[in-house]
């Protein structure tokens, strides 16, 4: 089983990956003229934005659990 700290590290890497992917999609959108392709890429980019937000929320939950575990061990 992963520790909260390990999970936090994993999800930090996932967030970074998702942000990099979104940047790539956005760069392509800025350089293309084909409306259909741009619309599809924009849709994918928006999904990546949602993935980023969800992963950040998950990281917050994991960090809160980590702090809770640490307090319980101390107290």
C-alpha positions in Angstrom: 0.0 0.0 0.0 1.3 3.5 -0.8 1.9 6.0 1.9 0.2 9.4 1.7 3.6 10.9 1.0 4.3 8.5 -1.9 0.8 9.2 -3.3 1.3 12.9 -3.1 4.6 12.6 -5.0 2.9 10.4 -7.7 0.1 12.8 -8.2 2.5 15.8 -8.4 4.1 14.0 -11.3 0.7 13.3 -12.8 -0.4 16.9 -12.5 2.9 18.0 -14.2 2.3 15.5 -17.0 -1.3 16.7 -17.5 -0.1 20.3 -17.6 2.6 19.5 -20.2 0.0 17.7 -22.3 -2.4 20.5 -22.1 0.3 23.0 -23.2 1.1 20.8 -26.2 -2.6 20.7 -27.3 -2.9 24.5 -26.8 0.3 25.1 -28.8 -1.2 23.1 -31.7 -4.5 24.9 -31.4 -2.7 28.3 -31.8 -0.9 27.1 -34.9 -3.7 25.4 -36.9 -6.4 26.8 -39.1 -8.6 23.8 -39.6 -11.7 24.5 -37.6 -12.7 20.9 -37.1 -9.2 19.9 -35.8 -9.0 23.0 -33.6 -12.4 22.2 -32.1 -11.4 18.6 -31.3 -8.1 19.7 -29.8 -9.9 22.4 -27.8 -12.2 19.7 -26.4 -9.2 17.5 -25.5 -7.5 20.5 -23.9 -10.6 21.2 -21.8 -10.6 17.6 -20.7 -6.9 17.9 -19.6 -7.9 21.0 -17.6 -10.5 18.9 -15.8 -7.9 16.2 -15.2 -5.5 18.8 -13.7 -8.2 20.2 -11.4 -9.3 16.7 -10.2 -5.7 15.6 -9.6 -5.0 18.7 -7.6 -8.1 18.1 -5.5 -7.0 14.6 -4.9 -3.5 15.8 -3.9 -5.2 18.1 -1.4 -7.2 15.2 0.1 -4.1 13.1 0.3 -2.1 15.8 2.0 -4.9 16.4 4.5 -4.9 12.6 5.2 -1.1 12.7 5.6 -1.3 15.6 8.1 -4.1 13.8 10.0 -2.1 10.6 10.2 0.9 12.6 11.5 -1.1 14.3 14.2 -2.6 10.9 15.3 0.9 9.4 15.6 2.0 12.4 17.7 -1.0 12.6 19.9 
